[in-house]
Amino acid sequence: MGDVRTVYRTCPLCEATCGLELTLEGRDLMRVRGDREDVFSHG
């Protein structure tokens, strides 16, 4: 197990470029959610 951290990325699948909130534990992806603070998609 590693440290748990949150990183923010943009989804490249369409022109909406939704913001994503990714929760990582070490190198493992634990959760993907919409980023509620994203100025364009609002989660």
mmCIF file of the C-alpha atoms, coordinates in Angstrom:
data_MODEL
# 
_entry.id   MODEL 
# 
loop_
_atom_site.group_PDB 
_atom_site.id 
_atom_site.type_symbol 
_atom_site.label_atom_id 
_atom_site.label_alt_id 
_atom_site.label_comp_id 
_atom_site.label_asym_id 
_atom_site.label_entity_id 
_atom_site.label_seq_id 
_atom_site.pdbx_PDB_ins_code 
_atom_site.Cartn_x 
_atom_site.Cartn_y 
_atom_site.Cartn_z 
_atom_site.occupancy 
_atom_site.B_iso_or_equiv 
_atom_site.pdbx_formal_charge 
_atom_site.auth_seq_id 
_atom_site.auth_comp_id 
_atom_site.auth_asym_id 
_atom_site.auth_atom_id 
_atom_site.pdbx_PDB_model_num 
ATOM 1  C CA . MET A 1 1  ? 0.000   0.000  0.000   1.00 0.00 ? 1  MET A CA 1 
ATOM 2  C CA . GLY A 1 2  ? 1.042   3.548  -0.624  1.00 0.00 ? 2  GLY A CA 1 
ATOM 3  C CA . ASP A 1 3  ? -0.097  7.013  0.190   1.00 0.00 ? 3  ASP A CA 1 
ATOM 4  C CA . VAL A 1 4  ? -3.606  8.064  -0.872  1.00 0.00 ? 4  VAL A CA 1 
ATOM 5  C CA . ARG A 1 5  ? -3.735  11.207 -2.982  1.00 0.00 ? 5  ARG A CA 1 
ATOM 6  C CA . THR A 1 6  ? -6.087  13.031 -5.328  1.00 0.00 ? 6  THR A CA 1 
ATOM 7  C CA . VAL A 1 7  ? -5.031  14.269 -8.751  1.00 0.00 ? 7  VAL A CA 1 
ATOM 8  C CA . TYR A 1 8  ? -7.009  16.249 -11.306 1.00 0.00 ? 8  TYR A CA 1 
ATOM 9  C CA . ARG A 1 9  ? -7.063  15.575 -15.036 1.00 0.00 ? 9  ARG A CA 1 
ATOM 10 C CA . THR A 1 10 ? -9.144  16.371 -18.105 1.00 0.00 ? 10 THR A CA 1 
ATOM 11 C CA . CYS A 1 11 ? -11.034 13.711 -20.049 1.00 0.00 ? 11 CYS A CA 1 
ATOM 12 C CA . PRO A 1 12 ? -9.909  13.733 -23.715 1.00 0.00 ? 12 PRO A CA 1 
ATOM 13 C CA . LEU A 1 13 ? -12.782 11.664 -25.160 1.00 0.00 ? 13 LEU A CA 1 
ATOM 14 C CA . CYS A 1 14 ? -14.877 14.519 -26.572 1.00 0.00 ? 14 CYS A CA 1 
ATOM 15 C CA . GLU A 1 15 ? -14.973 18.290 -27.002 1.00 0.00 ? 15 GLU A CA 1 
ATOM 16 C CA . ALA A 1 16 ? -16.538 18.811 -23.545 1.00 0.00 ? 16 ALA A CA 1 
ATOM 17 C CA . THR A 1 17 ? -13.154 18.162 -21.827 1.00 0.00 ? 17 THR A CA 1 
ATOM 18 C CA . CYS A 1 18 ? -14.774 17.296 -18.501 1.00 0.00 ? 18 CYS A CA 1 
ATOM 19 C CA . GLY A 1 19 ? -12.694 17.674 -15.361 1.00 0.00 ? 19 GLY A CA 1 
ATOM 20 C CA . LEU A 1 20 ? -11.884 14.453 -13.499 1.00 0.00 ? 20 LEU A CA 1 
ATOM 21 C CA . GLU A 1 21 ? -10.925 13.841 -9.883  1.00 0.00 ? 21 GLU A CA 1 
ATOM 22 C CA . LEU A 1 22 ? -8.796  10.699 -9.554  1.00 0.00 ? 22 LEU A CA 1 
ATOM 23 C CA . THR A 1 23 ? -8.024  9.027  -6.228  1.00 0.00 ? 23 THR A CA 1 
ATOM 24 C CA . LEU A 1 24 ? -4.786  7.044  -6.229  1.00 0.00 ? 24 LEU A CA 1 
ATOM 25 C CA . GLU A 1 25 ? -3.346  4.718  -3.613  1.00 0.00 ? 25 GLU A CA 1 
ATOM 26 C CA . GLY A 1 26 ? 0.301   4.336  -4.437  1.00 0.00 ? 26 GLY A CA 1 
ATOM 27 C CA . ARG A 1 27 ? 0.215   3.544  -8.166  1.00 0.00 ? 27 ARG A CA 1 
ATOM 28 C CA . ASP A 1 28 ? -3.315  2.062  -8.087  1.00 0.00 ? 28 ASP A CA 1 
ATOM 29 C CA . LEU A 1 29 ? -6.368  3.962  -9.325  1.00 0.00 ? 29 LEU A CA 1 
ATOM 30 C CA . MET A 1 30 ? -9.059  3.677  -6.638  1.00 0.00 ? 30 MET A CA 1 
ATOM 31 C CA . ARG A 1 31 ? -11.793 6.067  -7.826  1.00 0.00 ? 31 ARG A CA 1 
ATOM 32 C CA . VAL A 1 32 ? -12.736 8.323  -10.736 1.00 0.00 ? 32 VAL A CA 1 
ATOM 33 C CA . ARG A 1 33 ? -15.274 11.110 -10.218 1.00 0.00 ? 33 ARG A CA 1 
ATOM 34 C CA . GLY A 1 34 ? -16.309 14.275 -11.954 1.00 0.00 ? 34 GLY A CA 1 
ATOM 35 C CA . ASP A 1 35 ? -14.489 17.339 -10.613 1.00 0.00 ? 35 ASP A CA 1 
ATOM 36 C CA . ARG A 1 36 ? -17.173 19.569 -9.056  1.00 0.00 ? 36 ARG A CA 1 
ATOM 37 C CA . GLU A 1 37 ? -14.746 22.513 -9.092  1.00 0.00 ? 37 GLU A CA 1 
ATOM 38 C CA . ASP A 1 38 ? -14.112 22.262 -12.846 1.00 0.00 ? 38 ASP A CA 1 
ATOM 39 C CA . VAL A 1 39 ? -15.083 25.599 -14.409 1.00 0.00 ? 39 VAL A CA 1 
ATOM 40 C CA . PHE A 1 40 ? -16.522 24.012 -17.565 1.00 0.00 ? 40 PHE A CA 1 
ATOM 41 C CA . SER A 1 41 ? -18.169 20.712 -16.591 1.00 0.00 ? 41 SER A CA 1 
ATOM 42 C CA . HIS A 1 42 ? -18.860 21.280 -12.846 1.00 0.00 ? 42 HIS A CA 1 
ATOM 43 C CA . GLY A 1 43 ? -18.465 17.561 -12.209 1.00 0.00 ? 43 GLY A CA 1 
# 
